[in-house]
């Protein structure tokens, strides 16, 4: 059976993994525009031997649903197919050990690992049943993330003993994840001519006490056993009315707050309201829960034994979405967290090969 371009035949090595990653990076898949990559993934997965499991397409997402065997725990590898808008100065390429391309770290190198594992592993000989999920729209708002649809459509996704979200972690197991809140904080004033500002009330100036408090707000350190998370709040976008000679009567900003596992969404919302202190209107626009820790899971412990001490996930990932339905999930992948969303994003080819080897040995030896 011929193997689609970008997933070469023969033994999987660093070179073949780099080629597959490069092919994935060459197919644009900005959030909301994942159709072309969905088509390529579908043709690639359907070219694999049929006993690899049923390949199911939903919108532009793909699921490999494994046949279930009595006494075999279900493990699911999950990766999102979308990227943020590109900020690359040159086309995707490999130079030495470094592969550059939009989404290389977050997380097309992980998708390459998943594809090679699907091709190389014999499901009948594995001690686990292995499922795969390639899903769209992770980088957008929480309520538009397509994984929620897949969780409704694919009931087997409620049964895993463990889900590995193959987010960029530099091949370390990162547990839990921060919750994420976006809120529009709006200050209202009174419009006036800028030559006579006393006749109005400057909405931008009115925000000064709040911005001063925010500027002086140090990260709040939260310890969860051996892991330490940092709770932070940042203004990420602003909008003001008026022109250069008009005192603005409205100043709105997007406040992004990240909070540690163990804190509920309701508690985190109260923290935001306390920070604003009634000085402005607050409208919550995106609410994403935190992800719980599952270090007591035997499969996690076996993976950690291969990768070193676990780390906290200082970001939001779909570990939280699986936590909501009572499924243990961790983050583990070849990408570098510091490269995610960066200009000229890249990944080490050696790291991709190491991720493949670690994940393969863990799956083959898992109880």
BAPABA-337948 format. One record per residue: x, z, y of N, C-alpha, C in turn. Coordinates in steps of 0.05 Angstrom, whole numbers, plus 5000, padded with zeros to 4 digits. Layout:
BEGIN
XZYXZYXZY...
//
This chain:
BEGIN
501750004976500050005000501850005025501249825043502849815067502350055085504450135099504150365117504050255146502150345163501850235190504350275206504850095225507150115243507150385257509450505258509650765271509650995251509050935226509251135204510750995181513350975184514850815164514750935136515150755116515250845089517850975083518251065059520651195051520751485059522951625054523151905059522751965089521352185094521152275122523752405131524852315153527252425165526852435195528952525209528752545238528152275251529352065240528851805252526051705249524851745225522151655221520151825237520652085239518952255255519152175285521552105294521852025322520351755327520451575308519151315310516151355312515051525296512151575297511351715323512951905332512452045358512551845380514551665380514751465401512351275401511451195378509051025377506651165388506351425382504051575393504251595424506751635434507051655463506551385477506951165463506450905474503550835477501850995465498950945467497751145487497051055511496051245531493551385521493351645527490951795518490352025537490251955563489552165583486752265577486352515582483752645576481352475585479552415566477252245572477751955565480151875558480851605552482551585526481451705505482951725480482051515459480451315467479451125447481650975433483550875447485650705434487250875414487851115421489351285403487551365379485051405384483151465362483151225342483050985353483050745335485650735318487950785331490450775317490650995295489751235302489751455283487951395259485551285265483751215243484951015224486050795235487250595217489550705202491150885214493451005201492551185178490651365184489651555164488251415141486751205147485251065126487150905108489550855117491550705101492950895081492551155084493751335065492251335039493451415017491951424991489351584994487351484981484651594984484451884975486251964957486052244947487152444968487952354991488752535012486452675024484052595017481652725029480052535045477552595050475752425065476552425094476852185105477452155134474752105148474252275168471752265183472352225212471052035224471351985253468852085268469352225290467152305308468052255336466652075350467551985376470351865373472351975387475151885383476852085369475552275355476952485340476852415310478852515296479052465267479452735253478052755230478252985213478952885185480853025172481352975144480253215129478053175115476653385101477653405072478953625065480153635038478053695017478553604992476853694970477553994965475554154961475954434957476254504927478054694922478654784895478255084894477055174873476655464870479255614870479455834885481855994885484055904903483555684918485555584936484755624965486255784981485555825009485655565025483955545045483955315062485755355086487555175091489255175115488654925130488354945157487754715174489954695195491054455198492854395220491254245241491354335266489754215287491554135310491053895321492453805344490753635362491053665388489453505407490953245413489353035417490452775421490852695450489652845469489752775497492152885511492752765534494952865551493952895580495553025596495053025625495952755635495252685660496052425671499152395671500152155666503052125663504552165689506952275686508852305708511652235697511951995687514451915675515651695693518351715696519751515712520551265697520151265670520951045653519251045628519050825614517450815590518451005569516651075550517451255528519851145514521751315508524251215495525651455482527551385465529251585452532151535461533451745469536251735477537751965463539251905443540552115427538552285413538652545419536752735406534352775423534052635445531852695464529852465465527352525461525152335463523452395487523152205505521552245529519052075527516852185537514352045538512052235545509952135557507752295564506552425538506352685538505352825515507352875492509852805497511852835475511953125464511953315482511953595474509053705470507253615487504553715487502553495483501953395457503253495433503453275412504453035421504552815403506752835382508752985387510753045366509453205344507653385350506153535330504253355314503053155327501252975313502952805293505352735301507152595282507752765258508353015262508753195239506353205221503953225232501553235216501152985200501652755212501352505198503252475175505752555179507752535157507152725135506152965142505353155121502953035105501052915119498752795105499652575085501752425093502652215076504352315053505952525058508052605039507152805018505152975025504453195007502353104987502653204963500653144942498653374942496253334950494253554952493853694926493953554904493453684878495553884870497953854881500154044874500454264894498954264916499254464937497754724928498854954935497455204929495155264949494855084970492755114989491254854991488754855001487354615008487954565038488954325043489954255070488054065085487054165108485353995125486853935151486053705163487353625188485253555209485753625234483953565256485553445279484853205287485953075311483653045331483753205352481353215369482053155398479953055412480252965440479353175460480153135485479153285508479853575508482153645498483053935500483854005528485053815542486253885569484153915590481653855585479553875605478154145605475854165618474354415619473554515591473354775589472654905563470254785550468154735566465554645555465554345549467754205554467953915548469953865525471254075516473154055494471753965469472653745457471153625434471353795409473153975408473354145384470754295379469354365401466754505398464754335382464754075388462953895373463753885344466353865338467253845311466554105295466754325309466054575295463054585288461454445303458554425296458054225274459654015273459253795254460553855227462853985227464454025203464354325195462654395177462354675170464854785156466454615143468854715130470754835150470554765176472354875196471655175202469555275190468955565193470055725170471355585150472155715126475155765123476955665141479855695135480755975133482756015116484256265115486056275140486856045150488456035174488355745186488255735212488555485227491155505243492755295241495155275257494655075279494355165304494154985327497054905334497654655331500454565333501354515362500754715379501554705407504554735409505654655432508654695436509454985436511155065416512155335415515155345408516555115409519355105401519755215373517855155355517955225327518055525322516855675340516355965336513356005333512656215318509856275316509056435340507156335355506056475379503156555373502656815375500056915367498256985390495656975385493757025407493956805428492656845450492956665473491556805496492456735520491156835544488356715548486556875558483956765568484456635594482556465602482956305627480356285642480456355668478056335685478856165709477055985716477155845742474755925758475255985783473056065801473555935829471355855841471555755869470955985887472956045904472756265923472456135951470156185964469556035989469156236012470756186033470556346058468956176078467056306092465456166111466056266139466156086159466656156187464656016205465555966229463755826249465455616262464455376262465855146273466055166303468355076314468855086343471054886349471354826375473554656385476154826383478254696374480754846370482054936397481154826419482054916446480655176454478355226441476855476447476155616421478155706406477555816379475856066380475856206403474356456404471356406403470556156406467656086404466756046375468756056357468056026329469356236312469456196286470856376268472256196247474856216247476556046230476456136201475255976183474856056155477556076141479555916149482255936137483456206144483456276170484556526179483156766166480556736162478956946150479957016122481156826108482056866081484757016079485957066103488757186103488957446087487157636090487357886075487357836044485557656036485457596007488057465998488957266013491457126005493857316006493857506024495957706025495957876000493557965992493358125968494357965944493457715943494257545920497257495920498357455943501257405945502857645935501857885940503258125932502558225904500958075890499958155864502058085843503358285832505358235811503958185785505158035767504058005740503458275727501158295715500458545701501358515672503058695663504158685636502358835617501558695596499758815576501058795549501559025537502859035510500759045489501058865469499358865445501158895421501659145413503559195392506259105401507758935386510358855394510358635414508058535421507858295439507058375467508158235487507558295515506458045528504058075540502857855555502857925584502757725601502657765630500157645642498557815655496157725669496857635697495957405705496657285731494257145743494357125770492356975785493656805805492756555808494056365826491856185839492256125864490655915877491955645870490355465859491555205850490554965865488254985879487254765896485854895920485854745942484354845966482854615979480754685994479254486009478154616034478454486057477454586082475954376097473954456113472454266129473754226156472954026171473953986198476053776200477053736224479253556230481453706245483453566255485753716266485153856292482853796305482153946330479554096327478854166302476354316297477154566281476154796290476455046275474655016250475855036226474254996202472255226197469855146188467855346182467555396152469255266136469155306107471955266096472755456079475355436065474955526036475155336018474755395990477255345974477655515954480055495937479355545908480855415891480555465862482455685854481355905844482856135835482956125805485456105794485856095765486956365756485556505738486356765728486856745698489056845689489756865661489857155652488457215630488257495621488957525592489757765584490957815558488857845536489657805511487957865489486958155490484558195481483358465481481558515505481758335525480058365549477758155546475358245551473058055549472857885574471357675571470857505594469457655617467557825610466157985630468058165645469858295631471858465644473658305662474458075653476257905669474757805695472257745692470657665716470557895736470258135726470158365744472858395759475058345745477658355758477758155782476757915777476657715799475057805822472657915817470958015838472258235854473658415839475058635853477258535871478658325862480858205878479758075904477457945902476257815926474958025944474158255932473158485948470858425966469158245958466758185974467258025999469657926004470257786028469457486028468757386004468157106002466057075979464856835978463156765956464856685932463956765908465356705884463456565864464256325855462756185835464656125812463956235788465656185764464955905753467055745750466655465742467555405714469355565703470355515676471255775664470055845641470556105628471556055599474056125594475256085567476156355557475256445534476056715524478956715515479956955511482656985500482556965469484856925457485056905428486257165417485057255394485957505383488457465366489857695361492257695345491357715315492957595298492357615269494857645253496557825262499157865249498957985221496558085214496158205187495457995167495057745175494357535157496757455140496557465113498857405095500057135100498456935106499556665112501156665137500256815157501856835182504456975176504357185161506757335154508857165140507856985122509656805108510856595126509356505146510356315165512356445183511756685192513656835209516256895195516156945169518556985154520456745155519356505159521056265161521956205189520456305209520956215237522156425255522156675246523156895263520957055276521657255291519757435302517557285318515057365316512957225331513157275360511857105376511957125405509057125415508557225440505957195452505556915462503056815462502456555474501556605503503356545521502856575550501556325561499256265550497656035558494956055543493055875550490655855535490855625514489955675490489755465469487255505454486755315435484255325419484355545398486555695396486455935380484056105389483556105415481256265425478556165414478255905411475755795402475355865372477455865356477255945329476756255327478056405345477556695345474556755349473256595366470456635372468656625347469456455328467856435304469056595280470956775286471956955266474056835248475356615257477456485240480156545252482056635235484756695243486156435251487656435273489056205282491556285297493656135294496156175309497055915321499055935339500255695351503055655339503655405331506255335320506655035322508754945335509254665337512054605348512954355346515654275354516154255384513954215399514354175428515454415442516554375465517654585482515654665503514854925504512855005524513654935552516254955559517154895586516954605593516654425573516454145578513554055582511654215573508854145575507954085603506753855608505653775634507853715654510353705646512553655665512853355670514053295693514953015698517152955678517152705668519152625648519152815624516852875614516453055591518052955567519253135552520753045529520753255507522053185484522153365461524753295446525853495433528153455416527353325390528753115382528152995356528853185334530953345337531653545317529453745313528153815336525954015334523553905319523053635321520853515306521453525277523853465269524653465241524553755230525453945246525354225237522454325233520654235251517854315248516654205223517253955217516353835192517353985168519954045167521154185144519954465141519654615163518554885162515654885153514054705164511254695157510954605128512454415119512254315092512954535072515254675077516054885058514055105057512855175080510855385081508355305066507455055068505054965054505654955024507954865016508554834988508855104974509855304989510355564977508155764983506155694999504155885006502655984982501556234982500156344959497556194954
//
